[in-house]
Amino acid sequence: MISGPLTYTTLREHLREIINDSCKFSQQEFVAWCGREWFRYEDTDITDNELEVAIQIATEIEMEWDIYIGSCYTRKELSSLDFTQVTLPKSYFVKWLEDLNNLK
């Protein structure tokens, strides 16, 4: 499980770890962390630009995971799927890291 708050820096580090195959967590754990963390700020007025960008990217990551799961697996497959074994294409993470860097 990933701990710690969502920040621009932590999101960037986790994306790099996934891209470099050096993470000690599953993509499912990463997506769950993104979801937990962006939701903490749902009704908050964010004044920190870096945090706002991190929240945007974390929200997109969670949504893309749901879209990917829904489009790649049948209902029957989902009922027995080990989500810790699901991996999004690496290109997704590269794009999110690029977006994170470009939006800063």
Residue frames as a rotation matrix with the C-alpha (Angstrom) as fourth column:
MET 1
0.581 0.814 0.000 0.00
0.814 -0.581 0.000 0.00
0.000 0.000 -1.000 0.00
ILE 2
-0.347 -0.648 0.678 1.21
0.607 -0.706 -0.365 3.47
0.715 0.285 0.638 -0.83
SER 3
0.364 0.420 -0.831 1.19
0.904 -0.373 0.207 5.94
-0.223 -0.827 -0.516 2.02
GLY 4
-0.641 -0.596 -0.483 1.79
0.516 -0.801 0.304 9.63
-0.568 -0.054 0.821 2.20
PRO 5
0.233 0.800 -0.553 -0.03
0.108 -0.586 -0.803 12.56
-0.967 0.127 -0.223 0.71
LEU 6
0.430 0.002 0.903 -0.48
0.901 0.060 -0.430 13.43
-0.055 0.998 0.024 -2.93
THR 7
0.335 -0.372 -0.865 1.96
-0.088 -0.927 0.364 16.11
-0.938 -0.046 -0.344 -3.98
TYR 8
0.785 -0.160 -0.599 3.46
-0.620 -0.199 -0.759 17.05
0.003 0.967 -0.255 -7.32
THR 9
-0.183 -0.983 -0.011 6.72
-0.975 0.183 -0.127 15.43
0.127 -0.012 -0.992 -6.20
THR 10
-0.418 0.031 0.908 5.26
-0.423 0.878 -0.225 12.18
-0.804 -0.478 -0.354 -4.89
LEU 11
0.693 0.702 0.161 3.11
-0.141 0.352 -0.925 11.70
-0.706 0.619 0.344 -7.97
ARG 12
0.589 -0.562 -0.581 6.12
-0.779 -0.203 -0.593 12.32
0.215 0.802 -0.558 -10.22
GLU 13
-0.439 -0.801 0.407 8.23
-0.882 0.472 -0.021 9.86
-0.175 -0.368 -0.913 -8.22
HIS 14
-0.095 0.479 0.873 5.57
-0.203 0.849 -0.488 7.13
-0.975 -0.224 0.017 -8.36
LEU 15
0.882 0.391 -0.263 5.07
-0.306 0.051 -0.951 7.60
-0.358 0.919 0.164 -12.10
ARG 16
0.197 -0.900 -0.390 8.83
-0.939 -0.059 -0.340 7.32
0.283 0.433 -0.856 -12.65
GLU 17
-0.483 -0.350 0.803 8.97
-0.664 0.744 -0.074 4.17
-0.571 -0.569 -0.592 -10.53
ILE 18
0.429 0.712 0.555 6.24
-0.066 0.638 -0.767 2.55
-0.901 0.293 0.321 -12.63
ILE 19
0.858 -0.131 -0.496 7.88
-0.513 -0.207 -0.833 3.60
0.007 0.969 -0.245 -15.90
ASN 20
-0.049 -0.991 -0.124 11.27
-0.921 0.093 -0.379 2.27
0.387 0.096 -0.917 -14.71
ASP 21
0.473 0.344 -0.811 9.78
-0.101 0.936 0.337 -0.96
0.875 -0.077 0.478 -13.32
SER 22
-0.619 -0.766 -0.171 11.22
0.136 0.109 -0.985 -0.12
0.773 -0.633 0.037 -9.91
CYS 23
-0.130 0.647 0.751 8.00
-0.837 -0.478 0.267 0.27
0.532 -0.594 0.604 -7.91
LYS 24
-0.977 -0.186 -0.104 7.21
-0.084 0.785 -0.614 -1.93
0.196 -0.591 -0.783 -4.93
PHE 25
-0.399 0.916 0.048 3.45
-0.225 -0.047 -0.973 -1.61
-0.889 -0.399 0.225 -5.42
SER 26
-0.407 0.353 0.842 0.94
0.829 0.529 0.179 -2.80
-0.383 0.771 -0.508 -7.98
GLN 27
-0.892 0.170 0.419 -0.70
0.142 -0.775 0.616 -0.49
0.429 0.609 0.667 -10.44
GLN 28
0.124 0.975 -0.187 -3.98
0.533 0.094 0.841 -1.21
0.837 -0.204 -0.508 -8.66
GLU 29
0.175 -0.129 -0.976 -2.46
0.961 -0.193 0.198 0.11
-0.214 -0.973 0.090 -5.41
PHE 30
-0.847 -0.525 -0.085 -1.19
0.480 -0.822 0.306 3.19
-0.231 0.218 0.948 -7.24
VAL 31
-0.572 0.708 0.414 -4.60
0.178 -0.385 0.905 3.89
0.801 0.592 0.094 -8.76
ALA 32
0.354 0.703 -0.616 -6.30
0.774 0.148 0.615 3.41
0.524 -0.695 -0.492 -5.38
TRP 33
-0.261 -0.542 -0.799 -3.82
0.853 -0.516 0.072 5.85
-0.452 -0.663 0.597 -3.82
CYS 34
-0.944 -0.057 0.325 -4.55
0.245 -0.780 0.576 8.38
0.220 0.624 0.750 -6.57
GLY 35
-0.154 0.983 0.103 -8.27
0.340 -0.045 0.939 8.02
0.928 0.180 -0.328 -5.94
ARG 36
0.335 0.219 -0.916 -7.99
0.937 0.028 0.349 8.36
0.102 -0.975 -0.196 -2.17
GLU 37
-0.462 -0.690 -0.557 -5.69
0.757 -0.634 0.157 11.33
-0.462 -0.349 0.815 -2.42
TRP 38
-0.882 0.158 0.444 -7.49
0.182 -0.755 0.630 13.44
0.435 0.637 0.637 -5.03
PHE 39
0.058 0.989 -0.139 -10.79
0.548 0.085 0.832 12.85
0.835 -0.125 -0.536 -3.25
ARG 40
-0.086 -0.170 -0.982 -9.39
0.978 -0.202 -0.051 14.43
-0.189 -0.965 0.184 -0.07
TYR 41
-0.818 -0.334 -0.468 -9.29
0.258 -0.940 0.222 17.72
-0.514 0.061 0.855 -1.97
GLU 42
-0.464 0.657 0.595 -12.66
0.871 0.216 0.441 17.44
0.161 0.723 -0.672 -3.72
ASP 43
0.596 0.780 0.192 -14.35
0.706 -0.622 0.338 20.37
0.383 -0.066 -0.921 -1.95
THR 44
0.277 -0.614 -0.739 -11.20
0.644 -0.452 0.617 22.35
-0.713 -0.647 0.270 -1.22
ASP 45
0.998 -0.048 -0.036 -10.12
-0.060 -0.743 -0.666 25.58
0.005 0.667 -0.745 -2.86
ILE 46
0.432 -0.894 0.116 -6.58
0.827 0.444 0.345 24.75
-0.360 -0.054 0.931 -4.02
THR 47
0.927 -0.162 -0.338 -4.18
-0.223 -0.964 -0.147 27.68
-0.302 0.212 -0.929 -4.31
ASP 48
-0.055 -0.981 0.185 -1.00
-0.391 0.192 0.900 25.68
-0.919 -0.023 -0.394 -4.90
ASN 49
0.342 0.196 -0.919 -0.53
-0.932 -0.052 -0.358 25.27
-0.118 0.979 0.165 -8.68
GLU 50
-0.638 -0.650 -0.413 1.65
-0.686 0.724 -0.079 22.16
0.350 0.233 -0.907 -8.35
LEU 51
-0.796 0.413 0.442 -0.92
-0.078 0.655 -0.751 20.45
-0.600 -0.632 -0.489 -6.12
GLU 52
0.191 0.912 -0.364 -3.72
-0.575 -0.196 -0.794 21.40
-0.795 0.361 0.487 -8.49
VAL 53
0.033 -0.281 -0.959 -1.83
-0.962 0.251 -0.107 19.81
0.271 0.926 -0.262 -11.38
ALA 54
-0.915 -0.404 0.019 -1.15
-0.387 0.860 -0.332 16.66
0.118 -0.312 -0.943 -9.33
ILE 55
-0.421 0.845 0.328 -4.84
-0.198 0.268 -0.943 16.40
-0.885 -0.462 0.055 -8.45
GLN 56
0.330 0.532 -0.779 -5.83
-0.859 -0.172 -0.482 16.74
-0.390 0.829 0.401 -12.12
ILE 57
-0.306 -0.547 -0.779 -3.43
-0.804 0.587 -0.096 14.00
0.510 0.597 -0.620 -13.17
ALA 58
-0.946 -0.028 0.324 -4.40
-0.239 0.733 -0.637 11.71
-0.220 -0.679 -0.700 -10.25
THR 59
-0.048 0.998 0.028 -8.06
-0.465 0.002 -0.885 12.10
-0.884 -0.055 0.465 -11.19
GLU 60
0.313 0.096 -0.945 -7.30
-0.948 0.090 -0.305 11.23
0.056 0.991 0.120 -14.80
ILE 61
-0.724 -0.644 -0.246 -5.30
-0.612 0.765 -0.202 8.17
0.318 0.004 -0.948 -13.72
GLU 62
-0.708 0.510 0.489 -8.20
-0.157 0.561 -0.813 6.81
-0.689 -0.652 -0.317 -11.70
MET 63
0.307 0.881 -0.362 -10.69
-0.593 -0.120 -0.796 7.45
-0.744 0.459 0.485 -14.52
GLU 64
0.049 -0.366 -0.929 -8.45
-0.962 0.232 -0.142 5.86
0.268 0.901 -0.340 -17.17
TRP 65
-0.907 -0.337 0.252 -8.02
-0.409 0.849 -0.335 2.76
-0.101 -0.407 -0.908 -15.00
ASP 66
-0.264 0.900 0.348 -11.80
-0.166 0.313 -0.935 2.35
-0.950 -0.304 0.067 -14.81
ILE 67
0.477 0.406 -0.779 -12.17
-0.797 -0.174 -0.579 2.86
-0.371 0.897 0.240 -18.56
TYR 68
-0.381 -0.731 -0.565 -9.36
-0.872 0.488 -0.044 0.38
0.308 0.476 -0.824 -19.29
ILE 69
-0.868 0.090 0.488 -10.80
-0.216 0.817 -0.535 -2.28
-0.447 -0.570 -0.689 -16.97
GLY 70
0.024 0.999 0.038 -14.30
-0.258 0.043 -0.965 -1.80
-0.966 0.014 0.259 -18.38
SER 71
0.531 0.186 -0.827 -13.18
-0.820 -0.133 -0.556 -2.05
-0.214 0.973 0.082 -21.98
CYS 72
-0.317 -0.800 -0.510 -10.69
-0.870 0.459 -0.179 -4.92
0.377 0.387 -0.841 -21.67
TYR 73
-0.997 -0.056 0.055 -12.55
-0.076 0.866 -0.495 -7.41
-0.020 -0.498 -0.867 -19.50
THR 74
-0.297 0.939 -0.172 -15.97
-0.017 0.175 0.984 -9.01
0.955 0.295 -0.036 -19.62
ARG 75
0.280 0.490 0.826 -18.26
-0.854 -0.266 0.447 -9.06
0.439 -0.830 0.344 -16.59
LYS 76
0.962 0.070 -0.265 -17.46
0.015 0.951 0.308 -12.73
0.274 -0.300 0.914 -16.14
GLU 77
0.138 -0.987 -0.082 -13.70
0.572 0.147 -0.807 -12.04
0.808 0.064 0.585 -16.23
LEU 78
-0.225 -0.198 0.954 -14.12
-0.443 -0.851 -0.281 -9.18
0.868 -0.486 0.104 -13.77
SER 79
0.728 0.610 0.313 -15.80
-0.551 0.249 0.797 -11.46
0.408 -0.753 0.517 -11.24
SER 80
0.904 -0.424 -0.063 -12.62
0.397 0.771 0.498 -13.51
-0.162 -0.475 0.865 -10.86
LEU 81
0.536 -0.709 0.457 -9.96
0.253 -0.381 -0.889 -11.02
0.805 0.593 -0.025 -11.92
ASP 82
0.329 -0.568 -0.754 -6.93
0.891 -0.078 0.447 -10.44
-0.312 -0.819 0.480 -9.71
PHE 83
0.949 0.180 0.261 -6.73
0.270 -0.889 -0.369 -6.67
0.166 0.420 -0.892 -10.12
THR 84
0.579 -0.803 -0.141 -3.21
-0.270 -0.352 0.896 -6.60
-0.769 -0.481 -0.421 -8.69
GLN 85
-0.188 -0.650 0.737 -2.09
0.533 0.563 0.632 -8.31
-0.825 0.511 0.240 -11.90
VAL 86
0.702 0.483 0.523 -3.68
0.704 -0.359 -0.613 -5.76
-0.109 0.799 -0.592 -14.24
THR 87
-0.304 -0.814 -0.495 -1.18
0.535 -0.576 0.618 -3.46
-0.788 -0.077 0.611 -15.91
LEU 88
0.810 0.476 -0.343 -1.95
0.054 -0.643 -0.764 -0.45
-0.584 0.600 -0.546 -18.01
PRO 89
0.617 -0.619 0.485 0.27
0.692 0.135 -0.709 0.18
0.373 0.774 0.512 -21.01
LYS 90
-0.090 -0.772 -0.629 3.50
0.908 -0.323 0.267 1.91
-0.409 -0.547 0.730 -20.02
SER 91
-0.624 -0.127 0.771 2.72
0.605 -0.703 0.374 4.63
0.495 0.700 0.515 -22.56
TYR 92
0.514 0.849 0.122 -0.11
0.504 -0.414 0.758 5.83
0.694 -0.329 -0.641 -20.28
PHE 93
0.652 -0.305 -0.694 2.34
0.675 -0.185 0.714 6.50
-0.347 -0.934 0.085 -17.47
VAL 94
-0.501 -0.832 0.237 4.80
0.839 -0.399 0.370 8.20
-0.214 0.385 0.898 -19.79
LYS 95
-0.236 0.512 0.826 2.02
0.515 -0.656 0.553 10.50
0.824 0.556 -0.109 -21.00
TRP 96
0.782 0.574 -0.244 0.90
0.489 -0.322 0.811 11.30
0.387 -0.753 -0.532 -17.44
LEU 97
0.180 -0.800 -0.573 4.46
0.801 -0.219 0.557 12.14
-0.571 -0.559 0.601 -16.44
GLU 98
-0.677 -0.397 0.620 4.81
0.711 -0.570 0.412 14.37
0.189 0.720 0.668 -19.50
ASP 99
0.198 0.843 0.500 1.46
0.462 -0.530 0.711 16.03
0.864 0.090 -0.495 -18.72
LEU 100
0.724 0.031 -0.689 2.54
0.683 -0.166 0.711 16.55
-0.092 -0.986 -0.142 -15.12
ASN 101
-0.260 -0.933 -0.249 5.77
0.803 -0.352 0.481 18.18
-0.537 -0.075 0.840 -16.21
ASN 102
-0.667 0.014 0.745 4.09
0.617 -0.549 0.564 20.31
0.416 0.836 0.358 -18.89
LEU 103
0.352 0.912 0.210 1.26
0.548 -0.383 0.743 21.58
0.759 -0.146 -0.635 -16.72
LYS 104
0.118 -0.367 -0.923 3.52
0.982 -0.094 0.163 22.77
-0.147 -0.926 0.349 -13.94
